[in-house]
Amino acid sequence: MDGGDRYQFDTDCAGLWLRDRRPVDAWPEITELVFARMVQGIRRIQRSDVVRAVYVKHPIPAHRAAYDQAFGVPIHFVSGQNALLLDPAYLHTVLVPAPAPLTRILATHADAQLAALAQQRTCRGRLESALRQVLHSGQFGISQMARLLAMSRQTLYRRLKAEGVTFEQVLESLRHEIALEALRTGRTPVRDVAARVGFADPAAFSRAFKRWSG
């Protein structure tokens, strides 16, 4: 926030304060959400009485009782500040690192999620997302998909070419991927898998699948 920290710790005779330094609280719901997550996080790593009170600038809402359930400590509205009042002993909490195997699992999952998000920003990623919604209908020609993506057919063709793929390659690859996912379970009839990826004729799907997988 203007080169400084959004939150700061202060201590006085009341205890340890974690203050939100934003001068304007345009979205009190965000303040409430962040404070609730902080409170729950503190309780997961330390005893439950670390948090003594919650102070927020906005007026008392209609759903007042929900705050008691979420925070479990006194809530002070129209207080002039957004802050948590904590036990000063909180600053001396010893944090235990997560086990190495769990850290590796979470890091791998996070990397996969980031890769998926990056893929969705590409033209190919947008096209694949749109195709998944309409494959079963059979209405997935390049002209239809261009309209669905709010661009001309020429623009879609050009953007895919810039990414090194063609519309047909994206379509075939996605159909193959979805078909494999369905067939691996062994519970979906081939006819249903064919329809799911846009084949009206199971025989045509079988020929395509042989072409994809050999």
Residue pairs with C-beta under 8 A, 6 or more apart in sequence:
1 21
1 22
4 21
5 21
6 20
6 21
6 22
7 18
7 19
7 20
7 21
8 18
8 19
8 21
9 16
9 17
9 18
9 19
9 91
10 16
10 17
10 19
11 17
11 88
14 85
15 52
15 85
15 86
15 87
15 88
16 85
16 86
16 87
16 88
16 90
16 91
17 83
17 84
17 85
17 86
18 38
18 83
18 84
18 86
19 81
19 82
19 83
20 31
20 34
20 81
20 82
20 83
22 82
25 31
25 57
25 58
25 82
28 56
28 57
28 58
31 56
31 57
31 58
31 82
32 56
32 67
35 54
35 56
35 71
35 82
35 84
36 70
36 71
38 84
39 51
39 54
39 70
39 71
39 72
39 73
39 84
42 50
42 51
42 86
42 90
43 50
43 51
45 93
45 95
45 96
46 90
46 93
48 72
49 87
50 86
50 87
50 89
50 90
51 71
51 72
51 73
51 84
51 85
51 86
51 87
52 73
52 74
52 85
52 86
52 87
53 73
53 74
53 75
53 76
53 84
53 85
54 67
54 71
54 73
54 74
54 75
54 76
54 83
54 84
54 85
55 76
55 79
55 81
55 82
55 83
55 84
55 85
56 75
56 76
56 77
56 79
56 82
57 78
57 79
57 80
57 81
57 82
58 77
58 78
59 77
59 78
60 77
60 78
67 75
68 75
97 103
98 106
119 125
120 126
120 129
122 163
123 156
123 159
123 160
123 162
123 163
124 160
124 163
124 165
124 170
126 149
127 145
127 149
127 156
127 160
127 167
127 170
128 170
128 174
130 145
130 148
130 149
131 140
131 145
131 170
131 171
131 174
132 174
132 178
134 140
134 144
134 145
134 148
135 174
135 175
135 178
135 196
135 197
135 198
136 195
136 196
136 197
136 198
137 198
138 198
138 200
140 171
140 198
142 153
142 156
142 157
142 167
143 153
145 156
145 167
146 152
146 153
146 155
146 156
149 156
151 159
156 167
157 167
160 166
160 167
160 170
172 208
172 212
175 197
175 198
175 208
175 212
176 209
176 212
176 213
178 196
178 197
179 193
179 196
179 197
179 205
179 209
179 212
180 213
182 188
182 192
182 193
182 196
183 190
183 193
188 196
190 202
190 205
190 206
191 202
193 205
194 200
194 201
194 202
194 204
194 205
194 206
197 205
199 205
199 208
